[in-house]
Amino acid sequence: MSGLWAQLPEVGVELPQLESDEQEFDADTNSLVAKGNAELSHGNILLKSDEIVFEQDSNTLKAHSQVQLTQEAFRILSDDAKYDYFHQSFEAGNFRLGRQPVFLEGKHIQGNNDEIEVQDGTIYFQEPDAYAFNIHADQYLVKNSETLVVDGATFRIGSFPFFYLPHFEQSLEDDAPISYKGDAGFQNNLGGFVQNQVLVRLYPEVKLGANLDGYTKRGFLGGPVGEYNWSWDEGPNYMAGSIDTGFIYDLGSVSDRGLNSLGQQIGPNRNFIEWRHLGEIDGKIDLVSSLSWWSDSEVTRDFRPGLFYDNQVPDSFASASFRGDIYVFSAFLRYEPNDWELVAQRLPEVSFNLQPSEIFETGVYQRFSADFVLLKEKSPTGLFKEAESNRLNVYYGWSRPTKITDWMTATPVVGGMVTNYWDAYYRDGPYTRVLGEVGMDLELLATGVWDVKDEFWDIDGLRHIFRPVVQYRYIPAAQSGNTIIPPIDVRAPFQTYMEPIGLANKRNIDDLYAENTLRYGIENTLQTRAKGYGSYDMAEFNIYHELHFDERPDELIINPPYRPFYRKGQRFASDIFTEFTVRPAYWLSGSVFVRVDPNTPTISEVSSRTRIVDGEEWSIYCGNNLVRDVPGANINQYIVGGDYRINERNFLRAEWRIDAELGELVEQYYSWQTRFANSWDIELQLGYLQGATREDGIQAKVRVRLLTF
């Protein structure tokens, strides 16, 4: 029933809309009483209750019993509430309030569209329980439904206080203002250990904290950590990053500390600083920076293995790029903070790259790039003299895609490169190298379609895409000046895949060689219709090979800080590269990469992965890595693993790694992951490593993560 608002005088504001099963007007108190599924709506306020009483004299509505008050994304539950529709303000007693990802409860709440004030309240960032992380304060403020302002904040686990902040602010869209992760266990080279990392949000954009570790064999490690993320104005304008540090006076023995990658003894003063930064300004300027400053090559492997496995060869650089409509202008700096690694420093490199663009409407596409770089490389062992080079490199090329038939496209390519070195060996003045290239890209495309259906494999039609490709490049006398050019930008000492073809794509500017190469391959893709979207690739099979009409001999490499070795050159017939990937269903996937040397002939490399998944309940996987021509020793390992979800709280995982060269099970890993009280993720790990350089033996660990959604 509704409509009794007509009895009320005009007050100059929009009147609420009230509906209920029953309504009556009390003339003595000048009040309207709505009973039974009473519901009031007014602007962005929705009030539900068993009974709502409108007091006309005070422009106030009072709700009693099972009150639900919704304001935009907030929902408040209470036993009683009061709403002043003239001022659009509300008030409630003991309450609970929820808005993803936060949950609030307290003794009193009041507010309006601009601000909500909470007295004697507790805020949770996941489901409330006896062990959940929460913040208790005498007063909270929620401003503009976006920002949480807390004075006198007591951080607690359940009812146990552990930290106090007089003031902090944060966006309600952010996760909890505190994050914690910790590991505890035993490892042969470390002894018993406890590792802790805590971060606290001091401002909406900034979290600060510390690493605090203890090791029975090594001593104590500590260092500041932080995260930042802020944006401004409209559009993609932001700066975000993190810093992770650790400092320790290593009490371990000489054998515990071991040797670094140069074979040198590691000292007791050890530390690491890891900084990552990303930024974007006005959607056109990109900023990227990475710093890995380590006292030695093994410090993160010993004390932060998670960092080491993701970044075993540290790279420190900074980059700024401006993106135009068809060009990119950038400055790049690569530097060497660590005295134990070999780095081709770029101090800096400034470059301009024009994207392939059509010249008027001729069908001819031009490509242009120019870069100037100050290069420096020094040997950490003094094995070779420090090299320096000031280099200007310019490339300009044309290509003309031509459609020969509906299924064949030919693209002739011509280009030139001019490189000037101000610091050349064995001569007083600069050295200029001029190179040219000609080539042709040929691409064929054929498709076949079959109306095949299979419910088990979810096949709804099949399409085969057959794409042969041929590329030819001729770059004569590219090795000119190699005896006087400082060899800094050179080919990698060891590669297992095809190098870029053509002058425009090469990065080894100081180590070029005459190229007369024919590359050809066949790419195959098998697709089927996907439910709800386009199509997906069920299988792919690609094979590539090259013929080198100008062969390159093997070379003795002495530049790295390690022992000299011969780098494999280029024979007439290159290795044959094959890739096979299959995804016939969501629960099955597999891939294999094979590299064959046809000159021997031998299989030089095999890498494979297969995974079977049963929904969210279990999965198993297996694979191998075989490389027979890596300098120093062969690699031949097999891996088998799987995981099993017992229920929504418990998860089992195991993995085994076998080294066929040693004939041993070199790694075993077992894990039980569980969720405790909806607030903590706990993982018990047990592992055994055999033959590892540093982590040999039994490892036991308890990993704890505070869940802060």
SEDREN-655198 format. One record per residue (C-alpha): residue in three letters; x, y, z. Coordinates in steps of 0.05 Angstrom, whole numbers, plus 5000, padded with zeros to 4 digits. Example, Ala and Ser with C-alpha at 12.3 -4.5 7.8 and 13.67 -1.06 7.14 Angstrom:
2
ALA524649105156/SER527349795143/
***
This chain:
709
MET500050005000/SER502650704984/GLY500051404968/LEU498951715038/TRP504552215023/ALA498952644994/GLN496852815065/LEU503653145078/PRO505353875063/GLU510354075009/VAL517254165037/GLY521154374975/VAL524953714966/GLU523653054931/LEU519352624976/PRO521251904990/GLN517151334960/LEU514450855012/GLU511250185001/SER508949655050/ASP503649125063/GLU499949585111/GLN500050335127/GLU496450765178/PHE496751505198/ASP497051685272/ALA494052385278/ASP496052455351/THR503552395336/ASN502852645264/SER506452015240/LEU505551515184/VAL506850785203/ALA508450275149/LYS508549535169/GLY510248885134/ASN515648885081/ALA516449635087/GLU520949935034/LEU522950655025/SER526850934966/HIS529651634962/GLY535251834914/ASN540851334924/ILE538051094990/LEU533950454997/LEU531250285066/LYS527949615082/SER525049395149/ASP519249045182/GLU516649725205/ILE518150435182/VAL515351035220/PHE515251725187/GLU515152305237/GLN512652905198/ASP514653425249/SER522053245244/ASN522253005172/THR525052355200/LEU523851625185/LYS525251085237/ALA526050355219/HIS525449785269/SER527249045264/GLN531448725209/VAL533549395179/GLN537249405112/LEU539750085089/THR543250125021/GLN547050734997/GLU550150614928/ALA555250054940/PHE554450045016/ARG549549595052/ILE548249695126/LEU544649185170/SER542049385239/ASP536349295288/ASP534250025283/ALA535850615239/LYS533751345229/TYR533551725163/ASP532652475154/TYR530152545083/PHE530553305083/HIS538153285096/GLN538952585065/SER542652345126/PHE542051695165/GLU543951405232/ALA543950705262/GLY546050345325/ASN549749675328/PHE550849535255/ARG554449125202/LEU556549435135/GLY559349105073/ARG562449345009/GLN567248914970/PRO572748824992/VAL571449105062/PHE566848915119/LEU565249385177/GLU561749295243/GLY560949775302/LYS556550085355/HIS554350705317/ILE554250975246/GLN551751615216/GLY552751975151/ASN550252275086/ASN552052255012/ASP558852585025/GLU561352265089/ILE559951675135/GLU562451665207/VAL563351035247/GLN564251015323/ASP567750445359/GLY568450035296/THR572249445267/ILE573949355194/TYR575648685161/PHE578648575092/GLN576147855086/GLU570747455119/PRO570447615194/ASP572647055240/ALA576446945305/TYR583246955270/ALA581947465215/PHE586248085206/ASN582348715226/ILE583149435246/HIS579649715307/ALA578950465319/ASP574750955359/GLN572951315296/TYR572751185221/LEU570851655164/VAL568751435094/LYS569252025047/ASN565352064981/SER564251304983/GLU571551224961/THR576651385015/LEU577351075085/VAL580551535137/VAL582351225204/ASP584951575267/GLY587951155323/ALA588150505285/THR589849865323/PHE591749285277/ARG589548615305/ILE589347875290/GLY582647685318/SER582548065384/PHE590148065392/PRO593248755378/PHE600148765345/PHE601049455313/TYR598550175321/LEU598250755273/PRO595751445294/HIS592951585224/PHE592451275155/GLU588151325092/GLN586650865035/SER581850754977/LEU576250264989/GLU578149944923/ASP584949744950/ASP586549104988/ALA588149095062/PRO592849625089/ILE597549085115/SER600348465080/TYR604547915110/LYS608047305084/GLY612746865123/ASP616746225116/ALA619645785170/GLY623445135165/PHE630044785156/GLN635044755100/ASN641944435103/ASN645845055080/LEU641745535124/GLY639845135185/GLY633245295218/PHE630345945192/VAL624646435196/GLN623246925140/ASN618247495147/GLN615848055103/VAL610848575128/LEU608049165089/VAL603549705119/ARG599750235080/LEU601550925107/TYR598051315052/PRO593151094998/GLU598751034947/VAL604450784991/LYS606050165031/LEU612450105072/GLY615149525112/ALA621049075124/ASN624248385113/LEU626048075180/ASP629547395178/GLY633346945225/TYR637946355206/THR641345905257/LYS647445815211/ARG647646505179/GLY645147035228/PHE639947575218/LEU637647905153/GLY633648545149/GLY631849095101/PRO626349575081/VAL621049385030/GLY615749824997/GLU610449884944/TYR607450504911/ASN601950614860/TRP598951284844/SER595151584786/TRP592852284768/ASP588352664720/GLU584252304668/GLY587151794621/PRO592951304632/ASN597351694680/TYR600451274734/MET606951084769/ALA607550404804/GLY613249994831/SER616249594888/ILE622749534926/ASP625348924962/THR631948925002/GLY635948505049/PHE642548595087/ILE646248065127/TYR653047945158/ASP653447215139/LEU655946795198/GLY656346175156/SER662945815145/VAL667145915083/SER664345275054/ASP657145495072/ARG658046145034/GLY661545794976/LEU663746104911/ASN660446594865/SER659446514789/LEU666746724777/GLY669446184823/GLN671246704877/GLN670046624951/ILE663746984976/GLY664947455034/PRO660747545097/ASN657748235079/ARG651948055034/ASN645948445009/PHE640948524953/ILE636649094928/GLU631048954879/TRP627049534849/ARG621849514794/HIS618150104765/LEU612750214712/GLY609550864690/GLU605451174635/ILE604051914621/ASP598452164576/GLY598051494541/LYS604351664501/ILE610351634548/ASP612450964578/LEU617350914635/VAL620550254656/SER626250134705/SER629349524738/LEU634949484788/SER638148844814/TRP643949044859/TRP646948414891/SER653248344932/ASP654547674898/SER651247214848/GLU648446744900/VAL645347204953/THR638147154929/ARG638946414915/ASP640846324988/PHE635946795022/ARG630446944972/PRO629946344924/GLY623346604897/LEU626847224870/PHE632746814844/TYR628646314804/ASP625146874767/ASN631447284756/GLN637746854756/VAL641647324710/PRO640248024738/ASP639248594690/SER639149334712/PHE636349844663/ALA631950454655/SER627750624594/ALA623451214571/SER619451184506/PHE615051684470/ARG609951364423/GLY607751774363/ASP602651554312/ILE607651184269/TYR614251244307/VAL617451114374/PHE622951554404/SER626451244464/ALA632351294511/PHE635150664543/LEU640350594598/ARG643449934618/TYR648549974674/GLU652749514717/PRO651449564792/ASN654848884806/ASP662348794799/TRP661748044789/GLU657748024724/LEU659248184651/VAL654648724624/ALA654549074557/GLN652949754587/ARG649050264546/LEU650550954575/PRO645551114544/GLU642450904478/VAL637951404442/SER633851124385/PHE628451314335/ASN624250774301/LEU619350904245/GLN614050364239/PRO613250044170/SER609050564133/GLU606750624061/ILE610051154018/PHE604151553993/GLU599751033958/THR605150663919/GLY604550003957/VAL611850083977/TYR613050064052/GLN619050404084/ARG622550224149/PHE627350684184/SER631250664250/ALA637051054279/ASP640550984345/PHE646551284380/VAL649550904438/LEU655450964485/LEU657750254499/LYS662250004554/GLU664149294576/LYS669249094628/SER671548414651/PRO670048264724/THR676247814726/GLY680848254685/LEU681247704632/PHE680648224577/LYS681548974570/GLU675649424582/ALA672149584517/GLU668850244499/SER665050444437/ASN661151054412/ARG656750824356/LEU651651124309/ASN647550614270/VAL642350794216/TYR637950314175/TYR633150464119/GLY629449954078/TRP623749844029/SER618949264019/ARG613449173967/PRO608248633984/THR605448363919/LYS599447903914/ILE601147403859/THR594946963868/ASP589446903920/TRP593946423958/MET600946713946/THR604347363967/ALA611447573949/THR615048143984/PRO621748383956/VAL626148724008/VAL632049203999/GLY635549594053/GLY641949914076/MET645650024141/VAL650950544158/THR654750464223/ASN659950954249/TYR664750794305/TRP668551354338/ASP672950874378/ALA675850344332/TYR681749884347/TYR688549984313/ARG687050654281/ASP687051384300/GLY680451614270/PRO673451344267/TYR671150754225/THR664850744181/ARG661650104155/VAL656550104099/LEU652449474087/GLY646749314040/GLU641648754036/VAL636848473985/GLY631847933996/MET625047633984/ASP619447384029/LEU614646883999/GLU608346664035/LEU603146164012/LEU596446064047/ALA591545494037/THR585645274080/GLY581244664084/VAL574644594121/TRP571043964143/ASP564243904176/VAL566443444232/LYS562943414300/ASP565043044363/GLU561843164431/PHE567442834471/TRP572843284441/ASP568143884434/ILE569543904359/ASP564644334319/GLY567744344250/LEU575144324232/ARG579344824193/HIS586444694171/ILE590945294156/PHE597045114115/ARG602245664109/PRO609045524075/VAL613946104083/VAL620546254048/GLN625446814065/TYR631946984030/ARG637047504051/TYR643647694019/ILE648348144059/PRO655348124028/ALA661648294067/ALA657948404132/GLN664148194171/SER667848814146/GLY671649154202/ASN670748594253/THR678048624271/ILE677649364290/ILE670549414317/PRO670149354394/PRO666148704402/ILE660848904453/ASP654048774419/VAL655548054397/ARG651847404386/ALA649847014448/PRO654946484467/PHE649745944459/GLN642945944424/THR637845404415/TYR633245764366/MET633746114300/GLU637146794298/PRO633547404268/ILE634347444193/GLY635548104157/LEU639548734177/ALA633649094207/ASN632448564260/LYS639548424284/ARG642148644352/ASN649148364345/ILE651448994307/ASP658748904327/ASP658948174307/LEU655848124238/TYR657947624185/ALA656547564111/GLU649547284102/ASN647046904042/THR641346524074/LEU635146174051/ARG630146034106/TYR624045614093/GLY618745294135/ILE611645024139/GLU606545264191/ASN600244844204/THR594345034248/LEU588144614262/GLN582245004289/THR575044874312/ARG569245314332/ALA569245534404/LYS562945584445/GLY561246314455/TYR567146604417/GLY570446524349/SER575145934344/TYR580945634381/ASP587245274358/MET586944524372/ALA593744364344/GLU599744694313/PHE605644384277/ASN611344814250/ILE618044634219/TYR623745094198/HIS630545014165/GLU635945454135/LEU641245394081/HIS647445824091/PHE651045944025/ASP656246354064/GLU658445914122/ARG661146194187/PRO666645814223/ASP666745614296/GLU669946144341/LEU673846134405/ILE670246564456/ILE674546864511/ASN670547484530/PRO665947184583/PRO668747144654/TYR668246394650/ARG672945894617/PRO673845984541/PHE669845544494/TYR668345464420/ARG662045794396/LYS658545404342/GLY658745754274/GLN654045674215/ARG654445074169/PHE651245014101/ALA645344634131/SER642644934195/ASP639244544250/ILE632144334236/PHE627144644284/THR620344334297/GLU614744544343/PHE608544144358/THR602944384405/VAL596344044417/ARG590244274457/PRO584643804435/ALA580543954498/TYR580644404559/TRP583243824600/LEU589043604556/SER594944004528/GLY601843824504/SER607844114467/VAL614543874442/PHE620344244412/VAL625643854374/ARG632144104344/VAL635943634297/ASP642943724269/PRO642443434198/ASN650043464189/THR651442934241/PRO645642734243/THR643642764316/ILE637943024359/SER640943634393/GLU635043854435/VAL628243594458/SER623643974505/SER616643724519/ARG610743854566/THR604243474575/ARG598643654623/ILE592043314639/VAL586943684681/ASP580543434714/GLY576844084725/GLU578944374792/GLU580043704826/TRP586743444801/SER591943514747/ILE598243144727/TYR604043364683/CYS610543094655/GLY616143344611/ASN623443334594/ASN629343784576/LEU634843494533/VAL640543924505/ARG646643564477/ASP650744134449/VAL650844624507/PRO658044844523/GLY660944474582/ALA656043904594/ASN649643584568/ILE642843704600/ASN638043114604/GLN632543174656/TYR625542904664/ILE620043204708/VAL613542894733/GLY608543234779/GLY601343334798/ASP596443644846/TYR589943424879/ARG584543854911/ILE581743474970/ASN576444004983/GLU575744754980/ARG580744845037/ASN586044305024/PHE590644194965/LEU596243694954/ARG602043774906/ALA608243364888/GLU613843384838/TRP619842944819/ARG625743114775/ILE630542594747/ASP637342734717/ALA638742204665/GLU646042414658/LEU647142264732/GLY642141694735/GLU639141994798/LEU632742274826/VAL635642964840/GLU629443324866/GLN623243124905/TYR617943614927/TYR611643494969/SER606644014992/TRP600144075031/GLN596544745024/THR590744915068/ARG586545515087/PHE585745675160/ALA579746055187/ASN578546405120/SER584346875136/TRP590746495127/ASP593746085071/ILE598645565100/GLU603045105059/LEU607344545088/GLN613144365042/LEU618043785044/GLY623543714993/TYR630043344979/LEU635343574931/GLN641243154909/GLY647243434871/ALA645144164877/THR650844664883/ARG648245004946/GLU641544724969/ASP643543994973/GLY639743565023/ILE633143585061/GLN628844205060/ALA622744315104/LYS618544945103/VAL612045235129/ARG609545805085/VAL604446295113/ARG600546825075/LEU595547305104/LEU589547325057/THR587848055043/PHE583148064984/
***
